[in-house]
Amino acid sequence: MIRTLLALDGALVLGALSFVLAAEDDIRVVAEVDRGDAVSAAVRAQRPDVVVADLDFVEGVESNRLGQCPVLVLAHPQRARRLRGMFRSTRTVGILPSDAAPHRVIDGIRRLARREPVLDADLVVAALRSDGPLTSRETEVLRLTAAGAPVAEVAAALGLTRGTVRNHLGRITRKVGARTRVEAVRMAGEAGWI
């Protein structure tokens, strides 16, 4: 029996996957959590064989807080760049897209329980791709903007004029396909560009 912990965002997704896994003879869901801060406590309490988790729930969590059980990370393709840290993990890590078909997740759980690799080629390629469409200067401007700095403060910090900062922000917004600066910050953050 493969003891499995589910750590997924959204009650519907969590419940649906739990329901699907309940039909499998060799997989038992031992815990379900819907918050990232609850994952390590659930791992300590339940000692699962495999954890299936959203990238947001395990990204940046120290290895010792999750034990050595394998983790099947589900990531949205737009967030693939943030998977780079998972490749450096000392534990067995599987990577599938968040919209993977249930049979792929089931297969991934079984393979990780046997310590076999589970990787989605498209996500791996996206994770290893270049740093995205932003220049280094645009990335600096967007990082400061994301931190809440107004145009005047960004200009002063980078030795630019306010007009140049506004031009950069306009270009950034177009490059990432956003409608507003706030949306550009969100989209670039999700893609791992800032």
N, C-alpha and C positions, 0 to 999 in steps of 0.2 A: 504494500500500500504506500503510495507516494503522498506524504502529508504536505499539503499545499496551503500557503498563506496568500490571500489576495489583498493587495493594497492598491486600490483603484479609485479614481475621482469620479463621483457620480453614483448615486444609489442604483439607478437603472442598469448601468454597465456592470457594476459590482454584482447585483442580484442576478442578472442574465448569465454572466460567466459562471457564477456559483451554481446556478441551475443546470447549465450545460455540463459542468464538471461532475455534478452529482450523479449523472447517468453513466459515468465511467467506472468500471469495476476496480480499477487499480489506482484511482486518485480520490483522495478525501480532503475536502476543504476544512482545515482546522481553525481558521480564523479569517475574518473579513474586516479590513479597516478602510476608512474613507478619508483619512487625514495623514499627511506625511509625518507629523510629529508622533503618531501612534505606532509607526512601523517597528521601530527597534524594541519597544516594550512588548509588542505582540510576538516578535521573533524570540525574545528571551522566554516569554511565558509558554509558547506553543512548540518551540523547537521544530519548525517545519523542515522538510527535505528540500523544498523549492519555494521561493517567493516569486509571485507574479506581481509586478509593480509598475505604476506610471513612472516615467522618467523624473517628473517633478518630485516624487515622493522619496527617491533614493539618491538623486544627484546631490553630491556634496556631503552625504552621510558617511562618517568614518567607517571603514571596514569592520572594525571591532564591534561596532554597534549592531551590525547585522549578522555577526557570526561568520561562519564559513559556508553556509548553505548557498547553493547557486541561486542567482537572481535572473528571472526573465523580465527584461525591461521592455515596456511598451512605449514607443515614442512616436509622436506626430512627425511626419517627414519634414515639416518646416523647422522643427527643433533638432534635426539630426546633428547639427554642429555641436550641440551640447553633449553628444554621446562620446566625444573624444576621451573624456575622463574615465568612462567605463572601460575603455580598451586597456587602461593602465591598472585595472583592478587585479588583485591577487586571487580573488575568488572566481569561480566559473560564472560567466555572465553570458546570457543569451539576449539577442536584440531582435525584436519584431516591431512592425508598424502598429500603431494603436488601433488601426482598423483591420487588423489581421483576422482572417476567418477563424472561427472557433476550432476547427480541426488542426490549424497550424499552431494555435496556443496549446492544445492538448498534446500534439506531437512534441512541441518545444519543452513542455513540462517533463515528458517521459525522457527525452534526450538529455536534458540537464540533470535529471536524477541519476542518469548513467554517466554523468560528467562529460557528455559529448557536446561539441560546439553547436550553437544555434544562432545563425546570423542571417539577416535579410540583406542581400547584396545591394539593393538600392539604398538602404539606410546607411550602410557602411561607406558606399561611394559618396553619398551626400555629406557624411560626417567628415570625410577626408578631403573634401573639395576645398577650394581656395576660400579666403576669408569673406567672400561675398562681394557685392557690388560697390561697397564704400571704399573710398581712398582713406589713407591713414589720417589725413586732416579732417575728413568728414566724420570718421569714427570718433576722433577727439571731440569735435563739436557736438556730436550726438550724445556722447558719454556725459559731458558737462550738462547738456540740456536734460538728459534723463535724471541727473542728480538734482534738478530743480533750479539750475542757474538761469537767470534771465539773459536775454541777448547781450545787454551791456556787460554783464559779468563774464560771459563766455568770451566776448571780444577782448576784454582786459586780460583775462587769463591766458589767451593764446596770442596776444599781440596783434589782433586784427581789428578792422573797423566794424561797427555795428552792421553796416550794409553788407560787408563780406560775410559775416555770420548769417545774416538773413538769406543771402544768396546760397550759402552752403545748405542751410535748412530747407530751402526750396528744392534744391537738387536732390538732397537726401530723400525728401518726401516723394518726389517723382520716381527715383530709382527703386525704392522699396514698394512702390505701388500704393502708398498711403494717401489719405485725403487730408490729414492734419498732422502737425508735428507730434502730437500725443500718440496718434496711431502709428506714426513712423517709429517712435521710441519703442512702443509695444512690439511691433512687428520685428524690428531689428533685434530686440532682446530675445524674443522667442526663437529667432533664427540663429542666435548665438553670435551675432556680429558685434555686439557691444557687451 
